[in-house]
Amino acid sequence: MRTLINTIMAMTVTATPALAATESGSGNSGIFVWIFFGFCALIVVAQIVPTLLLLAGMIKGVVSKGEEKEKAPTS
């Protein structure tokens, strides 16, 4: 068991510098990357708009049914 713990610790210590590396090619995004991100954002917005409209309709339906029950005469 002690050998296993020592092996894991040795692997963790040697892997730490690899995890600390920074600036590994960031900032070289071309125009096509930004076009791709814009296209993805367009898809997300196109999905959100109908969802919000459906949610508003459901809330309106629940509220209007609640008002109808209050106005209904009790016999």
N, CA, C and O atoms as a DFTB+ gen file, in Angstrom:
300 C
 N C O
     1  1       0.822      -1.187       0.000
     2  2       0.000       0.000       0.000
     3  2       0.869       1.254       0.000
     4  3       0.557       2.243      -0.664
     5  1       1.948       1.196       0.746
     6  2       2.857       2.342       0.825
     7  2       3.492       2.616      -0.540
     8  3       3.696       3.771      -0.914
     9  1       3.799       1.561      -1.273
    10  2       4.391       1.719      -2.608
    11  2       3.400       2.393      -3.548
    12  3       3.788       3.236      -4.357
    13  1       2.145       2.035      -3.450
    14  2       1.121       2.637      -4.298
    15  2       0.982       4.128      -4.009
    16  3       0.887       4.933      -4.935
    17  1       0.968       4.495      -2.738
    18  2       0.862       5.905      -2.371
    19  2       2.072       6.679      -2.862
    20  3       1.923       7.786      -3.380
    21  1       3.264       6.123      -2.711
    22  2       4.474       6.797      -3.188
    23  2       4.464       6.953      -4.701
    24  3       4.897       7.982      -5.219
    25  1       3.980       5.954      -5.408
    26  2       3.911       6.028      -6.869
    27  2       2.939       7.126      -7.304
    28  3       3.246       7.904      -8.208
    29  1       1.777       7.190      -6.668
    30  2       0.795       8.214      -7.013
    31  2       1.339       9.608      -6.709
    32  3       1.142      10.535      -7.494
    33  1       2.016       9.762      -5.585
    34  2       2.599      11.063      -5.239
    35  2       3.681      11.464      -6.226
    36  3       3.771      12.633      -6.598
    37  1       4.495      10.525      -6.652
    38  2       5.554      10.824      -7.618
    39  2       4.965      11.248      -8.961
    40  3       5.479      12.158      -9.611
    41  1       3.890      10.590      -9.372
    42  2       3.248      10.947     -10.641
    43  2       2.595      12.325     -10.545
    44  3       2.626      13.090     -11.509
    45  1       2.005      12.648      -9.397
    46  2       1.365      13.946      -9.211
    47  2       2.392      15.069      -9.217
    48  3       2.158      16.119      -9.815
    49  1       3.509      14.861      -8.567
    50  2       4.546      15.893      -8.505
    51  2       5.142      16.153      -9.880
    52  3       5.429      17.301     -10.219
    53  1       5.329      15.121     -10.667
    54  2       5.926      15.326     -11.991
    55  2       4.921      15.889     -12.986
    56  3       5.330      16.465     -13.995
    57  1       3.622      15.745     -12.739
    58  2       2.611      16.260     -13.658
    59  2       2.271      17.714     -13.382
    60  3       1.662      18.363     -14.232
    61  1       2.638      18.243     -12.237
    62  2       2.273      19.608     -11.860
    63  2       2.783      20.660     -12.837
    64  3       2.004      21.547     -13.187
    65  1       4.028      20.631     -13.305
    66  2       4.461      21.664     -14.251
    67  2       3.651      21.659     -15.554
    68  3       3.467      22.714     -16.160
    69  1       3.177      20.524     -15.982
    70  2       2.388      20.464     -17.204
    71  2       1.049      21.167     -17.010
    72  3       0.531      21.788     -17.938
    73  1       0.494      21.070     -15.816
    74  2      -0.773      21.718     -15.541
    75  2      -0.621      23.219     -15.344
    76  3      -1.602      23.954     -15.464
    77  1       0.565      23.682     -15.049
    78  2       0.799      25.092     -14.787
    79  2       1.152      25.874     -16.049
    80  3       1.345      27.087     -15.978
    81  1       1.240      25.222     -17.177
    82  2       1.611      25.914     -18.404
    83  2       0.535      26.916     -18.802
    84  3      -0.657      26.616     -18.735
    85  1       0.957      28.101     -19.214
    86  2       0.021      29.132     -19.634
    87  2       0.403      29.647     -21.013
    88  3       1.505      29.409     -21.506
    89  1      -0.533      30.354     -21.617
    90  2      -0.304      30.979     -22.920
    91  2       0.155      29.972     -23.969
    92  3       1.111      30.215     -24.705
    93  1      -0.527      28.863     -24.025
    94  2      -0.152      27.853     -25.004
    95  2      -0.955      28.043     -26.290
    96  3      -1.804      27.218     -26.628
    97  1      -0.686      29.116     -26.992
    98  2      -1.327      29.343     -28.277
    99  2      -2.671      30.036     -28.187
   100  3      -3.428      30.023     -29.158
   101  1      -2.989      30.634     -27.067
   102  2      -4.281      31.322     -26.982
   103  2      -4.159      32.695     -27.641
   104  3      -3.081      33.287     -27.690
   105  1      -5.262      33.171     -28.133
   106  2      -5.265      34.482     -28.754
   107  2      -5.083      34.462     -30.258
   108  3      -5.017      35.526     -30.873
   109  1      -4.999      33.307     -30.868
   110  2      -4.816      33.223     -32.308
   111  2      -6.100      32.825     -33.017
   112  3      -6.065      32.100     -34.011
   113  1      -7.236      33.297     -32.509
   114  2      -8.513      32.952     -33.099
   115  2      -8.706      33.767     -34.377
   116  3      -8.632      34.996     -34.370
   117  1      -8.950      33.067     -35.446
   118  2      -9.168      33.732     -36.716
   119  2     -10.623      34.119     -36.902
   120  3     -11.452      33.911     -36.016
   121  1     -10.921      34.675     -38.046
   122  2     -12.267      35.138     -38.350
   123  2     -13.245      33.972     -38.421
   124  3     -14.413      34.130     -38.066
   125  1     -12.796      32.815     -38.869
   126  2     -13.699      31.672     -38.989
   127  2     -14.134      31.147     -37.626
   128  3     -15.246      30.639     -37.481
   129  1     -13.267      31.266     -36.631
   130  2     -13.638      30.862     -35.275
   131  2     -14.745      31.769     -34.765
   132  3     -15.703      31.291     -34.157
   133  1     -14.630      33.075     -35.001
   134  2     -15.655      34.013     -34.548
   135  2     -16.955      33.832     -35.322
   136  3     -18.038      34.007     -34.763
   137  1     -16.860      33.490     -36.585
   138  2     -18.074      33.199     -37.359
   139  2     -18.758      31.959     -36.793
   140  3     -19.983      31.925     -36.682
   141  1     -17.989      30.953     -36.440
   142  2     -18.549      29.742     -35.849
   143  2     -19.239      30.054     -34.522
   144  3     -20.347      29.576     -34.276
   145  1     -18.594      30.854     -33.664
   146  2     -19.209      31.230     -32.387
   147  2     -20.486      32.028     -32.607
   148  3     -21.465      31.847     -31.883
   149  1     -20.481      32.896     -33.584
   150  2     -21.681      33.665     -33.901
   151  2     -22.808      32.770     -34.372
   152  3     -23.965      32.980     -34.008
   153  1     -22.481      31.778     -35.173
   154  2     -23.486      30.834     -35.654
   155  2     -24.067      30.035     -34.490
   156  3     -25.276      29.806     -34.433
   157  1     -23.213      29.614     -33.568
   158  2     -23.687      28.891     -32.381
   159  2     -24.593      29.778     -31.532
   160  3     -25.612      29.311     -31.024
   161  1     -24.235      31.048     -31.374
   162  2     -25.068      31.972     -30.606
   163  2     -26.409      32.177     -31.297
   164  3     -27.438      32.288     -30.630
   165  1     -26.409      32.229     -32.608
   166  2     -27.650      32.380     -33.364
   167  2     -28.568      31.182     -33.137
   168  3     -29.779      31.351     -32.992
   169  1     -28.013      29.992     -33.105
   170  2     -28.802      28.789     -32.849
   171  2     -29.400      28.833     -31.443
   172  3     -30.565      28.481     -31.257
   173  1     -28.619      29.258     -30.458
   174  2     -29.111      29.329     -29.082
   175  2     -30.253      30.338     -28.972
   176  3     -31.266      30.059     -28.330
   177  1     -30.096      31.500     -29.589
   178  2     -31.148      32.518     -29.540
   179  2     -32.396      32.016     -30.249
   180  3     -33.511      32.255     -29.784
   181  1     -32.222      31.329     -31.362
   182  2     -33.366      30.802     -32.103
   183  2     -34.103      29.741     -31.283
   184  3     -35.293      29.522     -31.511
   185  1     -33.453      29.095     -30.364
   186  2     -34.096      28.119     -29.497
   187  2     -34.771      28.786     -28.297
   188  3     -35.798      28.308     -27.817
   189  1     -34.202      29.877     -27.819
   190  2     -34.714      30.528     -26.612
   191  2     -35.998      31.309     -26.893
   192  3     -36.912      31.296     -26.068
   193  1     -36.085      31.985     -28.034
   194  2     -37.249      32.826     -28.322
   195  2     -38.554      32.016     -28.314
   196  3     -39.484      32.418     -27.616
   197  1     -38.678      30.911     -29.040
   198  2     -39.926      30.153     -28.970
   199  2     -40.198      29.579     -27.578
   200  3     -41.353      29.444     -27.175
   201  1     -39.146      29.246     -26.852
   202  2     -39.315      28.730     -25.504
   203  2     -39.933      29.775     -24.595
   204  3     -40.828      29.466     -23.809
   205  1     -39.463      31.005     -24.694
   206  2     -40.020      32.072     -23.872
   207  2     -41.470      32.361     -24.246
   208  3     -42.297      32.617     -23.371
   209  1     -41.785      32.322     -25.540
   210  2     -43.164      32.532     -25.971
   211  2     -44.080      31.428     -25.450
   212  3     -45.199      31.704     -25.018
   213  1     -43.621      30.197     -25.488
   214  2     -44.409      29.081     -24.975
   215  2     -44.601      29.194     -23.464
   216  3     -45.691      28.936     -22.954
   217  1     -43.558      29.575     -22.759
   218  2     -43.651      29.745     -21.315
   219  2     -44.636      30.854     -20.959
   220  3     -45.424      30.706     -20.025
   221  1     -44.596      31.959     -21.694
   222  2     -45.531      33.057     -21.435
   223  2     -46.967      32.598     -21.684
   224  3     -47.863      32.953     -20.919
   225  1     -47.200      31.822     -22.732
   226  2     -48.533      31.311     -23.014
   227  2     -49.028      30.363     -21.938
   228  3     -50.205      30.389     -21.578
   229  1     -48.136      29.526     -21.421
   230  2     -48.531      28.596     -20.359
   231  2     -48.884      29.352     -19.078
   232  3     -49.863      29.018     -18.411
   233  1     -48.104      30.351     -18.741
   234  2     -48.385      31.142     -17.537
   235  2     -49.707      31.884     -17.702
   236  3     -50.510      31.942     -16.771
   237  1     -49.931      32.447     -18.879
   238  2     -51.184      33.150     -19.142
   239  2     -52.368      32.192     -19.034
   240  3     -53.409      32.563     -18.493
   241  1     -52.225      30.980     -19.535
   242  2     -53.292      29.987     -19.447
   243  2     -53.593      29.575     -18.019
   244  3     -54.757      29.411     -17.653
   245  1     -52.569      29.408     -17.217
   246  2     -52.773      29.019     -15.818
   247  2     -53.451      30.147     -15.045
   248  3     -54.347      29.901     -14.237
   249  1     -53.027      31.371     -15.291
   250  2     -53.616      32.511     -14.585
   251  2     -55.067      32.712     -15.002
   252  3     -55.920      32.979     -14.156
   253  1     -55.359      32.586     -16.301
   254  2     -56.734      32.815     -16.761
   255  2     -57.674      31.710     -16.266
   256  3     -58.835      32.001     -15.977
   257  1     -57.229      30.482     -16.158
   258  2     -58.066      29.404     -15.629
   259  2     -58.338      29.610     -14.148
   260  3     -59.416      29.269     -13.660
   261  1     -57.389      30.154     -13.443
   262  2     -57.585      30.455     -12.026
   263  2     -58.625      31.542     -11.841
   264  3     -59.427      31.476     -10.910
   265  1     -58.627      32.547     -12.715
   266  2     -59.609      33.619     -12.638
   267  2     -61.001      33.109     -12.995
   268  3     -61.982      33.555     -12.400
   269  1     -61.114      32.181     -13.955
   270  2     -62.395      31.636     -14.345
   271  2     -63.024      30.851     -13.197
   272  3     -64.239      30.916     -13.005
   273  1     -62.237      30.123     -12.443
   274  2     -62.756      29.342     -11.324
   275  2     -63.283      30.255     -10.225
   276  3     -64.262      29.920      -9.559
   277  1     -62.642      31.408     -10.029
   278  2     -63.099      32.345      -9.003
   279  2     -64.426      32.984      -9.392
   280  3     -65.257      33.246      -8.522
   281  1     -64.645      33.242     -10.687
   282  2     -65.852      33.891     -11.168
   283  2     -67.030      32.919     -11.345
   284  3     -68.181      33.351     -11.422
   285  1     -66.754      31.641     -11.408
   286  2     -67.809      30.662     -11.664
   287  2     -68.787      30.614     -10.477
   288  3     -68.367      30.589      -9.320
   289  1     -70.099      30.600     -10.778
   290  2     -71.082      30.547      -9.692
   291  2     -71.094      29.154      -9.061
   292  3     -70.947      28.147      -9.754
   293  1     -71.267      29.110      -7.775
   294  2     -71.337      27.826      -7.076
   295  2     -72.795      27.478      -6.838
   296  3     -73.526      28.251      -6.219
   297  1     -73.221      26.322      -7.324
   298  2     -74.622      25.922      -7.185
   299  2     -74.736      24.720      -6.278
   300  3     -75.840      24.232      -6.035
